[in-house]
Amino acid sequence: MRVISLKPLREFWERHPDAQGPLRLWYKTAVNAEWDNLRDARRDYPHADGVRTRTGDTLTVFNIGGNKYRLIARVRFDYRLVNVRAVLTHAEYSAGRWRD
């Protein structure tokens, strides 16, 4: 998979240093993955979920760092492309503003 981009991950772990290891692992896993669908992604991240936004887009939410953080991405399985939209704490995710 091609991951666009590492920048939001880096910015997040600069604010939350304990997230660096789990986010680097997610990145390494994703760039080496051959995901054709959500079921394939769940082999690597069993709790990954497809979530519909208010605008109708479907995003994939990955639990990171023992469910402490959430990585939200638009995954285009057909193009083997992962566009990282946000990395959030569990509290930020629960607030739901990312769905807009």
C-alpha positions, 0 to 999 in steps of 0.5 A: 500500500502507498501511505499518504502521508507520514507527516500527520503521524509525526506531528501526533507523536511529537505531541504524544511521544508514547504513540511513536512506536505504535504509529511507526509499526502501523506505518511499516505494516501498512506500506508492506500490506497487500490489503484488497478490502477491510477484511484483509486490513483486519488480519493486521488490525483486527479492530479496524472498522469502516465508518461512514462520515456525515458526508457519505465517505467511508473511512477506516479507523484503526485502533493504535497503542492498545486502543489509546489512539485512533488513526483515521484513513481513507483507504482506496483498496482498489488503488492500494492507497491509504490517505491518513486523515487524522490521528486522535486520542480516544477522547478526541475521537469520541467527541466525533468532530472528525466525522464532519 
